[in-house]
Every structure is written in structure tokens, then in C-alpha cells.
Amino acid sequence: MQAISDFFTWLFTNKTGVIFLVIGGILLCLVIAVVMERKTKQTYFEHEKTDNDWSLFDDDDDEDSDK
């Protein structure tokens, strides 16, 4: 138990431990994001755009007709 206590003391009180904690959190979030992105791409694969498809960011046609 003393080793675990010493590890957590080093992790939260030492400057190097805090840096490892922050970098570890960033890496963990990166791994989670990559895994979720791959699962999303497998579920919603790319397909040809049809007339019925809409896009939140593709509004170039509407802007050109107004000018």
C-alpha cells in the first residue's frame, strides 16, 4: 500500500508527476477520439450525394442565388 500512496503523492505533488498526468489525459482523450471516429465511419460510410441529401456546412448554392 505504501508504494501506491507514494505513487499518488508523486503524481499530484511533484512537477514531473503533474506533467505526466496532463500528458496522459491528453493521450487518453486522443485515443478515445480516434476509436470513436473509426466506429462512426464504419457505421456511417461515405455515399454518393443525392438531391435529397442536405449538409449543415454546404450552403454555397443558397448564397450564390441571393447575390
C-alpha positions in Angstrom: 0.0 0.0 0.0 2.9 2.3 0.7 4.0 2.1 -3.0 0.6 3.2 -4.2 0.5 6.0 -1.8 4.0 7.2 -2.8 3.0 7.0 -6.5 -0.1 9.2 -6.0 1.9 11.6 -3.9 4.5 11.9 -6.7 1.8 12.2 -9.3 -0.1 15.1 -7.7 2.6 17.0 -5.8 5.7 16.7 -8.0 6.0 18.9 -11.1 7.1 16.0 -13.2 4.2 13.9 -12.0 1.7 16.7 -12.9 3.2 16.9 -16.4 2.8 13.2 -16.8 -0.8 13.4 -15.6 -1.7 16.2 -18.1 0.1 14.4 -21.0 -1.6 11.1 -20.0 -5.0 12.8 -20.0 -4.4 14.3 -23.5 -3.3 10.9 -24.9 -6.3 9.2 -23.3 -8.7 11.7 -24.9 -6.8 11.3 -28.3 -7.2 7.5 -28.2 -10.9 7.8 -27.3 -11.5 10.3 -30.1 -9.7 8.0 -32.7 -11.7 4.9 -31.6 -15.0 6.8 -31.7 -14.2 8.3 -35.1 -13.4 4.9 -36.6 -16.6 3.4 -35.3 -18.6 6.3 -36.6 -17.0 5.9 -40.1 -17.9 2.2 -40.1 -21.5 3.0 -39.2 -22.0 6.0 -41.5 -19.9 5.2 -44.5 -19.4 7.7 -47.3 -22.0 7.5 -50.1 -22.8 9.4 -53.2 -24.7 12.7 -52.6 -28.2 12.8 -53.9 -30.8 15.6 -54.4 -32.4 14.7 -51.1 -29.2 15.0 -49.0 -28.5 18.1 -47.1 -25.5 19.4 -45.3 -25.1 21.8 -42.4 -22.0 23.4 -43.9 -22.7 23.2 -47.7 -24.8 26.4 -48.3 -22.8 27.8 -51.3 -25.8 27.3 -53.6 -28.1 29.4 -51.5 -25.6 32.2 -51.1 -24.9 32.4 -54.9 -28.6 32.7 -55.8 -29.1 35.6 -53.4 -26.4 37.8 -54.9 
